[in-house]
């Protein structure tokens, strides 16, 4: 079984939208806080959205606040990242991750033990 897997990446023009999905066996058996990260070439992964599945509380850095929305459908054990008004600088590999304790802020990579393989998002100008 795949613990976590992302889908929904692809190519889009600037100003467009994409919705990423994160699902897998880990979300059926835990996954209290689910996160989206992105990684630019040559840089470290950075958190861009976190959600607690129990109360749907969310956290975003200023860089994506207002454009990206994380949500969860617990019945489907799936977490989404809706990305609107995409810009070329949003081009990156996007990853979902989870941990079995709540989040109270944006955390860094070591805070999450479970990861998907990533999905590429490319935004053209």
C-alpha positions as CSV (number, residue, x, y, z in Angstrom):
1,X,0.0,0.0,0.0
2,X,1.1,3.5,-0.8
3,X,1.4,5.5,2.4
4,X,1.0,8.9,0.7
5,X,0.6,9.9,-2.9
6,X,0.1,13.2,-4.5
7,X,-1.8,13.8,-7.7
8,X,-3.1,16.8,-9.7
9,X,0.2,18.4,-10.8
10,X,0.8,19.6,-14.3
11,X,1.4,22.6,-16.5
12,X,-0.7,25.7,-16.4
13,X,-0.4,29.3,-17.6
14,X,0.1,32.2,-15.2
15,X,-3.1,33.2,-13.6
16,X,-4.5,29.7,-13.8
17,X,-5.4,27.2,-11.0
18,X,-4.6,23.7,-10.0
19,X,-5.9,21.5,-7.3
20,X,-3.5,18.9,-5.8
21,X,-4.7,15.9,-3.9
22,X,-3.0,13.8,-1.3
23,X,-4.3,10.4,-0.4
24,X,-3.0,7.0,0.9
25,X,-3.0,4.4,3.6
26,X,-1.4,6.7,6.1
27,X,-4.4,9.0,6.1
28,X,-6.7,6.0,6.8
29,X,-4.7,5.1,9.9
30,X,-3.6,8.3,11.4
31,X,-2.3,11.5,9.9
32,X,-3.4,14.1,12.4
33,X,-1.7,17.0,10.7
34,X,-1.2,17.0,6.9
35,X,1.1,19.4,5.2
36,X,2.0,20.6,1.7
37,X,5.6,21.5,1.0
38,X,7.2,22.7,-2.2
39,X,10.8,22.5,-3.3
40,X,12.5,24.7,-5.9
41,X,15.5,23.3,-7.7
42,X,18.6,23.6,-5.5
43,X,16.6,24.6,-2.5
44,X,15.2,22.9,0.6
45,X,11.6,21.9,0.9
46,X,9.5,24.6,2.5
47,X,6.1,24.3,4.1
48,X,3.3,26.1,2.4
49,X,0.1,24.8,4.1
50,X,-0.7,22.7,7.0
51,X,-4.1,21.4,8.3
52,X,-5.2,19.6,11.4
53,X,-7.8,17.0,10.4
54,X,-9.7,17.2,13.6
55,X,-10.7,20.8,13.6
56,X,-9.6,21.8,10.1
57,X,-7.4,24.6,11.5
58,X,-5.0,25.8,8.9
59,X,-1.6,27.5,8.7
60,X,0.1,29.3,5.8
61,X,3.2,31.3,5.2
62,X,2.7,34.8,3.9
63,X,4.1,33.8,0.5
64,X,1.0,31.8,-0.4
65,X,-1.7,33.2,1.9
66,X,-4.7,34.3,0.0
67,X,-3.8,32.3,-3.1
68,X,-3.5,28.7,-1.8
69,X,-6.1,26.9,0.3
70,X,-5.7,23.6,2.1
71,X,-8.7,21.5,2.9
72,X,-9.5,17.9,4.0
73,X,-12.3,15.5,3.2
74,X,-12.0,13.0,6.1
75,X,-14.6,10.7,4.6
76,X,-12.3,10.2,1.6
77,X,-9.1,10.5,3.6
78,X,-7.9,13.0,1.1
79,X,-6.3,16.4,1.6
80,X,-6.4,19.0,-1.1
81,X,-4.4,22.1,-2.0
82,X,-6.3,24.6,-4.2
83,X,-3.8,26.9,-5.9
84,X,-5.2,30.0,-7.6
85,X,-3.6,32.9,-9.5
86,X,-0.5,30.8,-10.1
87,X,2.7,32.5,-11.0
88,X,5.8,31.3,-12.8
89,X,7.6,31.5,-9.4
90,X,5.2,28.8,-8.1
91,X,6.9,26.3,-10.4
92,X,8.3,23.6,-8.1
93,X,7.9,20.0,-6.9
94,X,5.0,19.8,-4.5
95,X,4.9,17.2,-1.7
96,X,2.4,16.1,0.9
97,X,3.5,14.9,4.3
98,X,1.8,13.9,7.5
99,X,2.4,13.3,11.2
100,X,0.4,11.8,14.0
101,X,0.3,14.9,16.2
102,X,-1.3,18.3,15.7
103,X,0.3,21.3,14.1
104,X,0.2,24.8,15.5
105,X,2.3,26.6,13.0
106,X,4.2,26.0,9.7
107,X,6.8,23.3,10.5
108,X,9.9,22.2,8.6
109,X,10.7,18.9,7.0
110,X,12.0,17.0,10.1
111,X,8.6,17.4,11.8
112,X,7.0,15.0,9.3
113,X,7.9,11.4,9.2
114,X,5.6,10.4,6.3
115,X,6.0,11.7,2.7
116,X,4.7,11.3,-0.8
117,X,6.8,11.1,-3.9
118,X,5.9,14.6,-5.1
119,X,4.1,16.0,-8.1
120,X,5.5,18.7,-10.4
121,X,3.7,22.0,-11.0
122,X,4.9,24.1,-13.8
123,X,3.5,27.6,-14.4
124,X,4.4,29.3,-17.7
125,X,4.2,33.0,-18.3
